[in-house]
Amino acid sequence: MYALIDCNNFYASCERVFNPDLNNKPVVVLSNNDGCVIARSNEAKALNIPMGAPAFHYEKIFNENKVHVFSSNYVLYGDMSNRVMNILANYTPDIEIYSIDEAFLLFKGFSQHFDLDSYSKDIIRKVKTSTGIPISIGIAPTKALAKVANKIAKKFSDRTEGVYVINTDEKRTKALKWTKIGDVWGIGRQHEKRLLKIDIDNAFKFTQLPDEYVKNEMSIVGLRLKRDLAGLPTLGLEEVSTKKNIAVTRAFEKMYSNYDDLKERVSTYTVKASEKLRRQNSNCALIHVFLLTNPFRMDLPQYRANITLHTPFPTNSSIVLTKSALLALSKIYRKGYQYKKAGIMVMGLTPENQRQLDLFTSENPSHQALMKTIDRLNKLENGKIKFGGQDLGRTWKMKQERLSKRYSTRLDEVIIVKA
């Protein structure tokens, strides 16, 4: 049996753990640069505040309903996620961390020795007691059905106590008929539109379609999903794999026209991508850089450009990659524009231990040792070591006017209890 563990309203729940006064009050968390709503408490959902709501459009609603609004505190959320996942790993050796607030667990042979409902409720109690984060658990013979079971566990929490097990064909059929086709894991908007046109409005009807039709319209991926929903295990746990490319992009907290400001941003993004390369022991042979203006400011001149360059040799050196990225930037930068976003992507990844040697150019042998030392120091000092082209004050320049404290990772921001 598969279990999907989902942290309820995760970002909002993280804020409540360290600020209990927020309990039973509407809470929303905003995206990068405080742009739009990306997380809501149940109380905020009851006010009909939608996901993706532009913050400036809903400012009046926030004020009138005393909604507590927070900037994304990814350092805090990441640490709380690690705590939850470490607890879950104690309950089975087979775990797939699906996202920051979701994980699949495989209970192989457990049903013969455990009551999975009671076992899951023990997991809920342990996570809640240890971290303060509420979770819901859906259990079923397949991953896709576990997703459906989790929605039921969360939707009807008063009756399910946060756990729902699909362990009979009758339960499976009932759950699939209840699930709208657009809510099925893996069914995007375009597929939803096509399916609704042929009267496939719930997950059960989808499982009744001929295999050939699903394969032709949705490829082999859709066919695997159909079989998984039918109760035939098709989508197994995925192992952590090496990424084929790594991208680092950010919208700026304000528009930039100065070339030096853009150089600093691109330098910082490249250093970040280089660190990710080294963490997975990879080199790259290509670097892609893009620039664009604000598409929502039609009163300003619009411009976007991108370029891909070969690196001199396969590398993960921040020094070499930054030089290549800045060369790329110089080729696409144009004066007279207000830029809102930039990004870099490293591609053509190969294992670090399979480096192709070049007769005429090669990397400075001291770079590898230098990068390892910098990575080690940054891990200890929370990213204090920077290169000359970076902003020495902070890594990401984002508008975060409503940022909470990093309670669990910064000693100077820890909760102080006065006894």
Buried (B, 14 or more C-beta within 10 A) or exposed (E): BBBBBBBBBBBBBBBBBBBEEBEEBBBBBBBBBBBBBBBBBEBBBEBEBEEEBEBEEBEEBBEEBEBBBBBBBBBBBBBBBEBBBEBBBEBBEEBBBBEBBBBBBBBEEBBEEBEBBEBBBEBBEBBEEEBBBBBBBBBBBBBBBBBBBBBBBBEEBEEBBBBBBBBEEEBBBBBBEBBEBBBBBBBEEEBBEEBEEEEBBBBBBBBEBEEEEBBEBBEEEBBBBBBBBBBEBBBBEEEEEEEEBBBBEBBBBEBBEEBEBBBBBBBBBBBBBBBBBBEBEBBBBBBBBBBBBBEEEEEBEEBEBEBEBEBBBBBBBBBBBBBBBBEBBEEBBEEEBBBBBBBBBBBBBBEBEEBEEEEEEEBEEEBBEBBEEBBEEBEEEEEEEBBEBBBEEEBBBBBBEBBBBBBBBEEEBEEEEEE
